[in-house]
Amino acid sequence: MQLDQNPFFRKTITPWYDSNFACWVLICSMVLVFCFAVSGVIVAGDDPKLVRHIWFPLMLTGLSGFLVIKVYVRLNIRSNNE
């Protein structure tokens, strides 16, 4: 006899790294990284010697902003399903 892998009467267990608290900690830390990267873009844009290295803070800004949006959407979908 096979066990039902997804019984309707059980709530799915989320791992600790995907809990609401861990997601909010990740969002807060990525907002800090985003602010740090924006300041790096400003500093690199002001100094002509650093303009060729502006790609790194721009990439960091984009990736941290993308991660904040992605985790926030995940939290929003999860809260709407409950």
Secondary structure as UniProt FT lines:
FT   TURN            8..9
FT   HELIX           16..18
FT   HELIX           20..46
FT   TURN            48..50
FT   HELIX           51..53
FT   HELIX           55..81
//
